[in-house]
Amino acid sequence: MPDFTVHKYSPAVKTQWDSFLASAKNATFLFQRDFMDYHTDRFQDHSLLIYKHNHLFALFPANVSDGHVYSHQGLSYGGLILNEKARLDEVVMAFAKLLEHYHAQGFSTVEIKLLPGFYATRPSGEMEYILFLLNAKTVRTEVASLIDLSYPVKVHGSRKDGIRKAKNHNLVIDKTGDFKPFWDKILTPNLAARHKAKPVHTLQEITLLATRFPENIKQYNVLKEGKIVAGCTIFETMTTAHVQYISADDDRQEHGALDFLFTQLITHDFLHKRYFDFGISNEDGGKKLNVGLHSWKRGFGAQPFAQKTYHVDLTRPIHLKSVLI
């Protein structure tokens, strides 16, 4: 029987943490400590490293708040990070040890927003199976719009109309390392006016992260006579181009900037990826669907993909190891 031990993350093991990610089958750059630690002032980290016979076996990015564990409130997804050598029965035992650790620390629940399967480089359904065994409660289901780029991209006629409008307005696409025009003139004002919200990342934060991860974080703007009218921020992983932010000015229907931009990104700039992820079109934890936004994404050939968030109750007995026969 393998001997598993759990250790809380500290900066002293940063190199070990990041090195493990390089060989993991279900990790993205969001799990690197230079990404996770940019907002340490907002989240109390309680990430774990799980060792098997003193060899690093798995990682668990997490923060804690008010007696609850989250994997991870500052990231788009979480769960156990594994490499392809991990055996399912051993993953079950390792996760049992993880739950014992958090229970001993006095936490009452663990919330896990699962990494969508299309981000993994190898099949990695271990967490879903374990959460089934635990009778974990689904507390949120959000729907992303995903294009499988291994199939021919079919752009709907209504999107083609937007492309014609953009060409008639002489719009141009500018790939840039300067996030300020999009943040200050398009994204932030639109979020404030339409949703009374702010971008998750400040301008200073996204600029810092793009400096740390220039191959992963990219900004595309659409210009009309040198003036920005629309844009998007892409987070690129091994398998997927993910739209982190998207916004346009009030004339977007007239000039077709977003149709123009995303047609180029999908059919040219990121065609080498397996997937193009438009992100979710939900509000209220998935209970409300923005039909117009979802339909616009579907116009590029995107299909729905459900991303689930689970609660594990640590206040009742957990007998994970008993399922192994």
NORBELQUI-V537685 format. One record per run of one state. SS is the DSSP state (A for helix, B for strand, O for the rest). FROM is the first residue (numbers start at 1). TO is the last residue. Records with the same first field share a line. If there is no record, write none. Layout:
SS = FROM-TO  FROM-TO
//
This chain:
O = 1-3  9-10  25-28  32-32  40-43  46-47  53-54  61-62  66-67  72-77  79-79  82-82  84-87  105-108  115-116  120-125  134-136  149-156  169-171  177-179  196-202  213-216  225-226  237-239  249-251  256-256  270-274  281-281  287-287  290-290  299-302  314-319  324-325
B = 4-8  24-24  44-45  48-52  55-60  63-65  68-71  78-78  80-81  83-83  109-114  137-148  172-176  217-224  227-236  240-248  275-280  282-283  288-289  303-313
A = 11-23  29-31  33-39  88-104  117-119  126-133  157-168  180-195  203-212  252-255  257-269  284-286  291-298  320-323
//
